[in-house]
């Protein structure tokens, strides 16, 4: 019984670590976009995954990206 509880705790820790890594790397950005879009922009169609990442790259690389 104690061994099963330890296994469940390890699985919970691994899942939490995986969610953290996805969040800090930006890998979950599209899922977060869809959740936000479903709540705040219900009347507009959501971007496809490809269009979402294309738009993110355009925003990232357009304009001045230095301090001075």
RODREN-669068 format. One record per atom (N, C-alpha, C, CB): residue number from 1; atom name; z, y, x; residue in one letter. Coordinates in nm, 2 decimals. Last residue first. Glycine has a CB too. Layout:
% residues N
<atom pos="NUM" site="CA" pz="Z" py="Y" px="X" code="A"/>
...
***
This chain:
% residues 68
<atom pos="68" site="N" pz="-2.71" py="5.00" px="1.90" code="X"/>
<atom pos="68" site="CA" pz="-2.75" py="5.13" px="1.94" code="X"/>
<atom pos="68" site="C" pz="-2.89" py="5.14" px="1.99" code="X"/>
<atom pos="68" site="CB" pz="-2.66" py="5.18" px="2.05" code="X"/>
<atom pos="67" site="N" pz="-2.67" py="4.74" px="1.79" code="X"/>
<atom pos="67" site="CA" pz="-2.58" py="4.85" px="1.76" code="X"/>
<atom pos="67" site="C" pz="-2.62" py="4.99" px="1.80" code="X"/>
<atom pos="67" site="CB" pz="-2.45" py="4.82" px="1.83" code="X"/>
<atom pos="66" site="N" pz="-2.94" py="4.57" px="1.62" code="X"/>
<atom pos="66" site="CA" pz="-2.86" py="4.60" px="1.74" code="X"/>
<atom pos="66" site="C" pz="-2.77" py="4.72" px="1.71" code="X"/>
<atom pos="66" site="CB" pz="-2.95" py="4.64" px="1.86" code="X"/>
<atom pos="65" site="N" pz="-3.14" py="4.52" px="1.45" code="X"/>
<atom pos="65" site="CA" pz="-3.03" py="4.43" px="1.45" code="X"/>
<atom pos="65" site="C" pz="-2.95" py="4.45" px="1.58" code="X"/>
<atom pos="65" site="CB" pz="-3.09" py="4.28" px="1.45" code="X"/>
<atom pos="64" site="N" pz="-3.35" py="4.68" px="1.21" code="X"/>
<atom pos="64" site="CA" pz="-3.28" py="4.69" px="1.34" code="X"/>
<atom pos="64" site="C" pz="-3.16" py="4.60" px="1.34" code="X"/>
<atom pos="64" site="CB" pz="-3.23" py="4.84" px="1.36" code="X"/>
<atom pos="63" site="N" pz="-3.57" py="4.46" px="1.03" code="X"/>
<atom pos="63" site="CA" pz="-3.49" py="4.58" px="1.05" code="X"/>
<atom pos="63" site="C" pz="-3.43" py="4.58" px="1.19" code="X"/>
<atom pos="63" site="CB" pz="-3.39" py="4.60" px="0.95" code="X"/>
<atom pos="62" site="N" pz="-3.55" py="4.12" px="0.96" code="X"/>
<atom pos="62" site="CA" pz="-3.62" py="4.25" px="0.93" code="X"/>
<atom pos="62" site="C" pz="-3.53" py="4.36" px="0.96" code="X"/>
<atom pos="62" site="CB" pz="-3.67" py="4.25" px="0.78" code="X"/>
<atom pos="61" site="N" pz="-3.42" py="3.88" px="0.99" code="X"/>
<atom pos="61" site="CA" pz="-3.50" py="3.93" px="1.10" code="X"/>
<atom pos="61" site="C" pz="-3.58" py="4.05" px="1.07" code="X"/>
<atom pos="61" site="CB" pz="-3.60" py="3.82" px="1.13" code="X"/>
<atom pos="60" site="N" pz="-3.27" py="3.84" px="0.75" code="X"/>
<atom pos="60" site="CA" pz="-3.21" py="3.83" px="0.88" code="X"/>
<atom pos="60" site="C" pz="-3.29" py="3.89" px="0.99" code="X"/>
<atom pos="60" site="CB" pz="-3.18" py="3.68" px="0.92" code="X"/>
<atom pos="59" site="N" pz="-3.46" py="3.85" px="0.55" code="X"/>
<atom pos="59" site="CA" pz="-3.35" py="3.95" px="0.55" code="X"/>
<atom pos="59" site="C" pz="-3.29" py="3.95" px="0.69" code="X"/>
<atom pos="59" site="CB" pz="-3.25" py="3.92" px="0.45" code="X"/>
<atom pos="58" site="N" pz="-3.62" py="3.63" px="0.62" code="X"/>
<atom pos="58" site="CA" pz="-3.68" py="3.76" px="0.61" code="X"/>
<atom pos="58" site="C" pz="-3.57" py="3.87" px="0.62" code="X"/>
<atom pos="58" site="CB" pz="-3.76" py="3.78" px="0.48" code="X"/>
<atom pos="57" site="N" pz="-3.43" py="3.43" px="0.58" code="X"/>
<atom pos="57" site="CA" pz="-3.49" py="3.45" px="0.72" code="X"/>
<atom pos="57" site="C" pz="-3.55" py="3.59" px="0.72" code="X"/>
<atom pos="57" site="CB" pz="-3.60" py="3.34" px="0.75" code="X"/>
<atom pos="56" site="N" pz="-3.39" py="3.45" px="0.31" code="X"/>
<atom pos="56" site="CA" pz="-3.28" py="3.47" px="0.40" code="X"/>
<atom pos="56" site="C" pz="-3.33" py="3.49" px="0.54" code="X"/>
<atom pos="56" site="CB" pz="-3.19" py="3.34" px="0.40" code="X"/>
<atom pos="55" site="N" pz="-3.64" py="3.38" px="0.21" code="X"/>
<atom pos="55" site="CA" pz="-3.59" py="3.52" px="0.18" code="X"/>
<atom pos="55" site="C" pz="-3.47" py="3.54" px="0.28" code="X"/>
<atom pos="55" site="CB" pz="-3.54" py="3.53" px="0.04" code="X"/>
<atom pos="54" site="N" pz="-3.66" py="3.11" px="0.29" code="X"/>
<atom pos="54" site="CA" pz="-3.76" py="3.21" px="0.33" code="X"/>
<atom pos="54" site="C" pz="-3.70" py="3.35" px="0.32" code="X"/>
<atom pos="54" site="CB" pz="-3.89" py="3.19" px="0.26" code="X"/>
<atom pos="53" site="N" pz="-3.45" py="3.01" px="0.14" code="X"/>
<atom pos="53" site="CA" pz="-3.43" py="3.01" px="0.29" code="X"/>
<atom pos="53" site="C" pz="-3.54" py="3.11" px="0.35" code="X"/>
<atom pos="53" site="CB" pz="-3.45" py="2.87" px="0.34" code="X"/>
<atom pos="52" site="N" pz="-3.55" py="3.05" px="-0.12" code="X"/>
<atom pos="52" site="CA" pz="-3.42" py="3.10" px="-0.08" code="X"/>
<atom pos="52" site="C" pz="-3.41" py="3.11" px="0.07" code="X"/>
<atom pos="52" site="CB" pz="-3.31" py="3.01" px="-0.14" code="X"/>
<atom pos="51" site="N" pz="-3.79" py="2.90" px="-0.12" code="X"/>
<atom pos="51" site="CA" pz="-3.79" py="3.05" px="-0.13" code="X"/>
<atom pos="51" site="C" pz="-3.66" py="3.11" px="-0.09" code="X"/>
<atom pos="51" site="CB" pz="-3.83" py="3.08" px="-0.28" code="X"/>
<atom pos="50" site="N" pz="-3.68" py="2.64" px="-0.09" code="X"/>
<atom pos="50" site="CA" pz="-3.77" py="2.69" px="0.01" code="X"/>
<atom pos="50" site="C" pz="-3.77" py="2.84" px="0.00" code="X"/>
<atom pos="50" site="CB" pz="-3.91" py="2.63" px="-0.01" code="X"/>
<atom pos="49" site="N" pz="-3.52" py="2.62" px="-0.33" code="X"/>
<atom pos="49" site="CA" pz="-3.46" py="2.60" px="-0.20" code="X"/>
<atom pos="49" site="C" pz="-3.55" py="2.67" px="-0.09" code="X"/>
<atom pos="49" site="CB" pz="-3.43" py="2.45" px="-0.16" code="X"/>
<atom pos="48" site="N" pz="-3.62" py="2.87" px="-0.56" code="X"/>
<atom pos="48" site="CA" pz="-3.63" py="2.73" px="-0.51" code="X"/>
<atom pos="48" site="C" pz="-3.56" py="2.73" px="-0.37" code="X"/>
<atom pos="48" site="CB" pz="-3.78" py="2.68" px="-0.50" code="X"/>
<atom pos="47" site="N" pz="-3.41" py="3.10" px="-0.74" code="X"/>
<atom pos="47" site="CA" pz="-3.51" py="3.07" px="-0.64" code="X"/>
<atom pos="47" site="C" pz="-3.51" py="2.92" px="-0.60" code="X"/>
<atom pos="47" site="CB" pz="-3.48" py="3.16" px="-0.51" code="X"/>
<atom pos="46" site="N" pz="-3.36" py="3.09" px="-1.10" code="X"/>
<atom pos="46" site="CA" pz="-3.31" py="3.08" px="-0.96" code="X"/>
<atom pos="46" site="C" pz="-3.43" py="3.05" px="-0.86" code="X"/>
<atom pos="46" site="CB" pz="-3.20" py="2.97" px="-0.94" code="X"/>
<atom pos="45" site="N" pz="-3.45" py="3.32" px="-1.35" code="X"/>
<atom pos="45" site="CA" pz="-3.47" py="3.19" px="-1.28" code="X"/>
<atom pos="45" site="C" pz="-3.42" py="3.20" px="-1.14" code="X"/>
<atom pos="45" site="CB" pz="-3.62" py="3.15" px="-1.29" code="X"/>
<atom pos="44" site="N" pz="-3.21" py="3.51" px="-1.53" code="X"/>
<atom pos="44" site="CA" pz="-3.32" py="3.51" px="-1.43" code="X"/>
<atom pos="44" site="C" pz="-3.33" py="3.37" px="-1.38" code="X"/>
<atom pos="44" site="CB" pz="-3.29" py="3.61" px="-1.32" code="X"/>
<atom pos="43" site="N" pz="-2.99" py="3.49" px="-1.69" code="X"/>
<atom pos="43" site="CA" pz="-3.12" py="3.51" px="-1.76" code="X"/>
<atom pos="43" site="C" pz="-3.24" py="3.51" px="-1.66" code="X"/>
<atom pos="43" site="CB" pz="-3.12" py="3.65" px="-1.83" code="X"/>
<atom pos="42" site="N" pz="-2.77" py="3.46" px="-1.53" code="X"/>
<atom pos="42" site="CA" pz="-2.81" py="3.35" px="-1.61" code="X"/>
<atom pos="42" site="C" pz="-2.95" py="3.37" px="-1.67" code="X"/>
<atom pos="42" site="CB" pz="-2.71" py="3.33" px="-1.72" code="X"/>
<atom pos="41" site="N" pz="-2.62" py="3.56" px="-1.30" code="X"/>
<atom pos="41" site="CA" pz="-2.76" py="3.59" px="-1.33" code="X"/>
<atom pos="41" site="C" pz="-2.83" py="3.49" px="-1.42" code="X"/>
<atom pos="41" site="CB" pz="-2.84" py="3.60" px="-1.19" code="X"/>
<atom pos="40" site="N" pz="-2.36" py="3.47" px="-1.26" code="X"/>
<atom pos="40" site="CA" pz="-2.39" py="3.62" px="-1.27" code="X"/>
<atom pos="40" site="C" pz="-2.53" py="3.65" px="-1.31" code="X"/>
<atom pos="40" site="CB" pz="-2.36" py="3.68" px="-1.14" code="X"/>
<atom pos="39" site="N" pz="-2.35" py="3.19" px="-1.27" code="X"/>
<atom pos="39" site="CA" pz="-2.24" py="3.27" px="-1.33" code="X"/>
<atom pos="39" site="C" pz="-2.29" py="3.41" px="-1.36" code="X"/>
<atom pos="39" site="CB" pz="-2.12" py="3.27" px="-1.25" code="X"/>
<atom pos="38" site="N" pz="-2.57" py="3.09" px="-1.14" code="X"/>
<atom pos="38" site="CA" pz="-2.54" py="3.04" px="-1.27" code="X"/>
<atom pos="38" site="C" pz="-2.44" py="3.12" px="-1.34" code="X"/>
<atom pos="38" site="CB" pz="-2.49" py="2.90" px="-1.25" code="X"/>
<atom pos="37" site="N" pz="-2.55" py="3.23" px="-0.89" code="X"/>
<atom pos="37" site="CA" pz="-2.66" py="3.26" px="-0.98" code="X"/>
<atom pos="37" site="C" pz="-2.63" py="3.21" px="-1.12" code="X"/>
<atom pos="37" site="CB" pz="-2.79" py="3.20" px="-0.93" code="X"/>
<atom pos="36" site="N" pz="-2.33" py="3.10" px="-0.77" code="X"/>
<atom pos="36" site="CA" pz="-2.32" py="3.24" px="-0.80" code="X"/>
<atom pos="36" site="C" pz="-2.43" py="3.28" px="-0.91" code="X"/>
<atom pos="36" site="CB" pz="-2.34" py="3.32" px="-0.68" code="X"/>
<atom pos="35" site="N" pz="-2.44" py="2.84" px="-0.75" code="X"/>
<atom pos="35" site="CA" pz="-2.32" py="2.86" px="-0.83" code="X"/>
<atom pos="35" site="C" pz="-2.31" py="3.01" px="-0.87" code="X"/>
<atom pos="35" site="CB" pz="-2.20" py="2.81" px="-0.74" code="X"/>
<atom pos="34" site="N" pz="-2.67" py="2.90" px="-0.58" code="X"/>
<atom pos="34" site="CA" pz="-2.69" py="2.84" px="-0.72" code="X"/>
<atom pos="34" site="C" pz="-2.56" py="2.86" px="-0.80" code="X"/>
<atom pos="34" site="CB" pz="-2.72" py="2.70" px="-0.71" code="X"/>
<atom pos="33" site="N" pz="-2.53" py="2.99" px="-0.35" code="X"/>
<atom pos="33" site="CA" pz="-2.62" py="3.07" px="-0.42" code="X"/>
<atom pos="33" site="C" pz="-2.64" py="3.03" px="-0.56" code="X"/>
<atom pos="33" site="CB" pz="-2.76" py="3.08" px="-0.35" code="X"/>
<atom pos="32" site="N" pz="-2.40" py="2.75" px="-0.27" code="X"/>
<atom pos="32" site="CA" pz="-2.32" py="2.87" px="-0.31" code="X"/>
<atom pos="32" site="C" pz="-2.40" py="2.97" px="-0.39" code="X"/>
<atom pos="32" site="CB" pz="-2.26" py="2.93" px="-0.19" code="X"/>
<atom pos="31" site="N" pz="-2.63" py="2.60" px="-0.21" code="X"/>
<atom pos="31" site="CA" pz="-2.54" py="2.55" px="-0.32" code="X"/>
<atom pos="31" site="C" pz="-2.45" py="2.67" px="-0.37" code="X"/>
<atom pos="31" site="CB" pz="-2.45" py="2.44" px="-0.27" code="X"/>
<atom pos="30" site="N" pz="-2.73" py="2.75" px="0.00" code="X"/>
<atom pos="30" site="CA" pz="-2.81" py="2.73" px="-0.12" code="X"/>
<atom pos="30" site="C" pz="-2.72" py="2.69" px="-0.24" code="X"/>
<atom pos="30" site="CB" pz="-2.92" py="2.63" px="-0.10" code="X"/>
<atom pos="29" site="N" pz="-2.52" py="2.73" px="0.20" code="X"/>
<atom pos="29" site="CA" pz="-2.56" py="2.86" px="0.14" code="X"/>
<atom pos="29" site="C" pz="-2.64" py="2.84" px="0.01" code="X"/>
<atom pos="29" site="CB" pz="-2.64" py="2.93" px="0.24" code="X"/>
<atom pos="28" site="N" pz="-2.42" py="2.52" px="0.34" code="X"/>
<atom pos="28" site="CA" pz="-2.40" py="2.52" px="0.20" code="X"/>
<atom pos="28" site="C" pz="-2.44" py="2.64" px="0.13" code="X"/>
<atom pos="28" site="CB" pz="-2.25" py="2.49" px="0.17" code="X"/>
<atom pos="27" site="N" pz="-2.47" py="2.59" px="0.61" code="X"/>
<atom pos="27" site="CA" pz="-2.55" py="2.48" px="0.55" code="X"/>
<atom pos="27" site="C" pz="-2.53" py="2.47" px="0.40" code="X"/>
<atom pos="27" site="CB" pz="-2.50" py="2.35" px="0.61" code="X"/>
<atom pos="26" site="N" pz="-2.33" py="2.77" px="0.74" code="X"/>
<atom pos="26" site="CA" pz="-2.42" py="2.82" px="0.65" code="X"/>
<atom pos="26" site="C" pz="-2.50" py="2.71" px="0.58" code="X"/>
<atom pos="26" site="CB" pz="-2.51" py="2.92" px="0.71" code="X"/>
<atom pos="25" site="N" pz="-2.12" py="2.69" px="0.91" code="X"/>
<atom pos="25" site="CA" pz="-2.26" py="2.69" px="0.96" code="X"/>
<atom pos="25" site="C" pz="-2.36" py="2.75" px="0.87" code="X"/>
<atom pos="25" site="CB" pz="-2.29" py="2.54" px="1.00" code="X"/>
<atom pos="24" site="N" pz="-1.90" py="2.71" px="0.75" code="X"/>
<atom pos="24" site="CA" pz="-1.91" py="2.80" px="0.86" code="X"/>
<atom pos="24" site="C" pz="-2.05" py="2.80" px="0.93" code="X"/>
<atom pos="24" site="CB" pz="-1.81" py="2.77" px="0.97" code="X"/>
<atom pos="23" site="N" pz="-1.96" py="2.51" px="0.55" code="X"/>
<atom pos="23" site="CA" pz="-1.94" py="2.65" px="0.51" code="X"/>
<atom pos="23" site="C" pz="-1.96" py="2.75" px="0.63" code="X"/>
<atom pos="23" site="CB" pz="-1.80" py="2.67" px="0.46" code="X"/>
<atom pos="22" site="N" pz="-1.98" py="2.28" px="0.69" code="X"/>
<atom pos="22" site="CA" pz="-2.10" py="2.32" px="0.62" code="X"/>
<atom pos="22" site="C" pz="-2.08" py="2.47" px="0.59" code="X"/>
<atom pos="22" site="CB" pz="-2.11" py="2.24" px="0.49" code="X"/>
<atom pos="21" site="N" pz="-1.71" py="2.26" px="0.79" code="X"/>
<atom pos="21" site="CA" pz="-1.83" py="2.27" px="0.89" code="X"/>
<atom pos="21" site="C" pz="-1.95" py="2.33" px="0.82" code="X"/>
<atom pos="21" site="CB" pz="-1.86" py="2.14" px="0.95" code="X"/>
<atom pos="20" site="N" pz="-1.58" py="2.24" px="0.55" code="X"/>
<atom pos="20" site="CA" pz="-1.55" py="2.35" px="0.63" code="X"/>
<atom pos="20" site="C" pz="-1.67" py="2.37" px="0.73" code="X"/>
<atom pos="20" site="CB" pz="-1.42" py="2.33" px="0.71" code="X"/>
<atom pos="19" site="N" pz="-1.67" py="1.99" px="0.45" code="X"/>
<atom pos="19" site="CA" pz="-1.69" py="2.11" px="0.37" code="X"/>
<atom pos="19" site="C" pz="-1.68" py="2.23" px="0.46" code="X"/>
<atom pos="19" site="CB" pz="-1.60" py="2.12" px="0.25" code="X"/>
<atom pos="18" site="N" pz="-1.57" py="1.83" px="0.66" code="X"/>
<atom pos="18" site="CA" pz="-1.71" py="1.84" px="0.64" code="X"/>
<atom pos="18" site="C" pz="-1.75" py="1.96" px="0.56" code="X"/>
<atom pos="18" site="CB" pz="-1.77" py="1.71" px="0.57" code="X"/>
<atom pos="17" site="N" pz="-1.30" py="1.86" px="0.62" code="X"/>
<atom pos="17" site="CA" pz="-1.35" py="1.90" px="0.75" code="X"/>
<atom pos="17" site="C" pz="-1.51" py="1.92" px="0.74" code="X"/>
<atom pos="17" site="CB" pz="-1.32" py="1.80" px="0.86" code="X"/>
<atom pos="16" site="N" pz="-1.27" py="1.74" px="0.37" code="X"/>
<atom pos="16" site="CA" pz="-1.24" py="1.88" px="0.39" code="X"/>
<atom pos="16" site="C" pz="-1.30" py="1.93" px="0.52" code="X"/>
<atom pos="16" site="CB" pz="-1.08" py="1.90" px="0.39" code="X"/>
<atom pos="15" site="N" pz="-1.35" py="1.48" px="0.44" code="X"/>
<atom pos="15" site="CA" pz="-1.43" py="1.55" px="0.34" code="X"/>
<atom pos="15" site="C" pz="-1.40" py="1.70" px="0.36" code="X"/>
<atom pos="15" site="CB" pz="-1.40" py="1.51" px="0.20" code="X"/>
<atom pos="14" site="N" pz="-1.14" py="1.41" px="0.62" code="X"/>
<atom pos="14" site="CA" pz="-1.28" py="1.41" px="0.66" code="X"/>
<atom pos="14" site="C" pz="-1.37" py="1.49" px="0.57" code="X"/>
<atom pos="14" site="CB" pz="-1.33" py="1.26" px="0.67" code="X"/>
<atom pos="13" site="N" pz="-0.92" py="1.42" px="0.45" code="X"/>
<atom pos="13" site="CA" pz="-0.93" py="1.51" px="0.56" code="X"/>
<atom pos="13" site="C" pz="-1.07" py="1.52" px="0.61" code="X"/>
<atom pos="13" site="CB" pz="-0.84" py="1.46" px="0.68" code="X"/>
<atom pos="12" site="N" pz="-0.98" py="1.22" px="0.26" code="X"/>
<atom pos="12" site="CA" pz="-0.97" py="1.36" px="0.22" code="X"/>
<atom pos="12" site="C" pz="-0.98" py="1.46" px="0.33" code="X"/>
<atom pos="12" site="CB" pz="-0.83" py="1.38" px="0.15" code="X"/>
<atom pos="11" site="N" pz="-0.98" py="1.00" px="0.44" code="X"/>
<atom pos="11" site="CA" pz="-1.10" py="1.04" px="0.37" code="X"/>
<atom pos="11" site="C" pz="-1.09" py="1.18" px="0.32" code="X"/>
<atom pos="11" site="CB" pz="-1.13" py="0.94" px="0.26" code="X"/>
<atom pos="10" site="N" pz="-0.71" py="1.01" px="0.52" code="X"/>
<atom pos="10" site="CA" pz="-0.81" py="1.02" px="0.62" code="X"/>
<atom pos="10" site="C" pz="-0.95" py="1.06" px="0.56" code="X"/>
<atom pos="10" site="CB" pz="-0.83" py="0.89" px="0.70" code="X"/>
<atom pos="9" site="N" pz="-0.59" py="0.95" px="0.27" code="X"/>
<atom pos="9" site="CA" pz="-0.56" py="1.08" px="0.34" code="X"/>
<atom pos="9" site="C" pz="-0.67" py="1.11" px="0.44" code="X"/>
<atom pos="9" site="CB" pz="-0.42" py="1.08" px="0.40" code="X"/>
<atom pos="8" site="N" pz="-0.68" py="0.69" px="0.23" code="X"/>
<atom pos="8" site="CA" pz="-0.72" py="0.80" px="0.14" code="X"/>
<atom pos="8" site="C" pz="-0.70" py="0.93" px="0.20" code="X"/>
<atom pos="8" site="CB" pz="-0.65" py="0.79" px="0.01" code="X"/>
<atom pos="7" site="N" pz="-0.55" py="0.56" px="0.44" code="X"/>
<atom pos="7" site="CA" pz="-0.70" py="0.56" px="0.44" code="X"/>
<atom pos="7" site="C" pz="-0.75" py="0.67" px="0.35" code="X"/>
<atom pos="7" site="CB" pz="-0.75" py="0.43" px="0.39" code="X"/>
<atom pos="6" site="N" pz="-0.29" py="0.59" px="0.36" code="X"/>
<atom pos="6" site="CA" pz="-0.33" py="0.65" px="0.49" code="X"/>
<atom pos="6" site="C" pz="-0.48" py="0.66" px="0.49" code="X"/>
<atom pos="6" site="CB" pz="-0.28" py="0.57" px="0.61" code="X"/>
<atom pos="5" site="N" pz="-0.29" py="0.44" px="0.13" code="X"/>
<atom pos="5" site="CA" pz="-0.26" py="0.58" px="0.12" code="X"/>
<atom pos="5" site="C" pz="-0.31" py="0.65" px="0.25" code="X"/>
<atom pos="5" site="CB" pz="-0.11" py="0.60" px="0.09" code="X"/>
<atom pos="4" site="N" pz="-0.34" py="0.19" px="0.25" code="X"/>
<atom pos="4" site="CA" pz="-0.44" py="0.24" px="0.16" code="X"/>
<atom pos="4" site="C" pz="-0.42" py="0.39" px="0.14" code="X"/>
<atom pos="4" site="CB" pz="-0.43" py="0.17" px="0.02" code="X"/>
<atom pos="3" site="N" pz="-0.10" py="0.15" px="0.39" code="X"/>
<atom pos="3" site="CA" pz="-0.22" py="0.16" px="0.46" code="X"/>
<atom pos="3" site="C" pz="-0.34" py="0.22" px="0.38" code="X"/>
<atom pos="3" site="CB" pz="-0.26" py="0.02" px="0.51" code="X"/>
<atom pos="2" site="N" pz="0.09" py="0.13" px="0.19" code="X"/>
<atom pos="2" site="CA" pz="0.09" py="0.25" px="0.28" code="X"/>
<atom pos="2" site="C" pz="-0.04" py="0.26" px="0.35" code="X"/>
<atom pos="2" site="CB" pz="0.21" py="0.23" px="0.37" code="X"/>
<atom pos="1" site="N" pz="0.00" py="-0.12" px="0.08" code="X"/>
<atom pos="1" site="CA" pz="0.00" py="0.00" px="0.00" code="X"/>
<atom pos="1" site="C" pz="0.00" py="0.13" px="0.09" code="X"/>
<atom pos="1" site="CB" pz="0.12" py="0.00" px="-0.09" code="X"/>
***
